[in-house]
Amino acid sequence: MLWRVQSDMPTPFDATTKELVRFQPEDWLALLGLPPEPCELVDADLATVSTEADRLIRVNSAKPYLVHIEFQAGHDGHAVPGRMLRYNVLAGEQTGLVVLSYVILLRPEADSPALTGNVERLRPNGTRYLAFEFGVIRLWKLPVAQVLRGGLATLPLALLCDLSATTPENVVTNLETRIEAEAEQEERRKLWTSTYLLAGVRYAPEIAGKLLEKAVAQMKESMTYQKILADGREEGKVDGERLLFLKVSRPRLGEPDAKTLAVINAASSETIELWADNLNRVESWSELVKA
């Protein structure tokens, strides 16, 4: 199977994964191999460090805990372990709960040798002073039957799974059987919207459209579809401004360190514009991001 090559700029599937976690948080526990428990979404205010704040799930078990999910499709897989550690610590400090972290890789290009599920920090003498573990799910290695048996909210991932024992057409037929039988009308539109948008990770638009032609008409009527496309366009606009800003800033200020880059990645369009105006008035990244 040839996977579609994409840029690392935000796309509508970034927004649709958020919608799916919001839709039925409890469905994600089964995908992650966790026991079924009542769940709710947590609106943790960690946006200054991560954009994943709306993918934090509180599991209301006898001993409540949190589940953090990050979806990865870009080529910066080497940076994921550090992000997972940082978010895990911050979410735990803010809520006082245990936090289990998982990254779901949407395509092979998102993989990296760094994604072992372990982060270690060593002292100068080589002894370990920190160890952190997180789960890694590579969708293209996950049997599609497992997802097709799962909850409604995870069904749209099916076309990104291991299809070696079946065909995309058979997967769509199975999706149609479940979605039409178990979901209400607006939920159906939401699920088909997400399925179509996520299919774009693997297939060219014309192939995805042909596979899902029965769903495309009702999908376009969905308010969720319109919102996701609008969010994706806005995220793409800001990300383009950020990339351009970094490109023109590096010759003057050099490569930003990890902390500065995290601040830049979380900045709004207005803040990036302000920094660009001040670029020629400063001598370092620290001066610029505080200006």
Salt bridges, closest charged atoms under 4 A:
ASP8 OD1 - HIS75 NE2 3.99
GLU19 OE2 - ARG22 NH1 3.03
GLU19 OE2 - LYS227 NZ 3.71
GLU40 OE2 - ARG58 NE 3.94
GLU52 OE1 - ARG55 NH1 2.14
ASP54 OD2 - ARG22 NH2 2.57
GLU70 OE2 - ARG83 NH2 2.54
ASP76 OD2 - ARG83 NH1 3.21
ASP111 OD2 - ARG138 NE 2.77
GLU120 OE2 - ARG128 NH1 3.03
GLU180 OE1 - ARG188 NE 3.83
GLU182 OE2 - ARG178 NE 2.87
GLU186 OE1 - ARG189 NH1 3.62
GLU221 OE1 - ARG189 NH2 2.97
ASP231 OD2 - LYS227 NZ 2.80
GLU235 OE2 - LYS18 NZ 3.69
ASP239 OD1 - ARG242 NH1 3.10
GLU241 OE2 - LYS237 NZ 3.03
GLU255 OE1 - ARG250 NE 2.92
GLU283 OE2 - ARG252 NH2 3.34
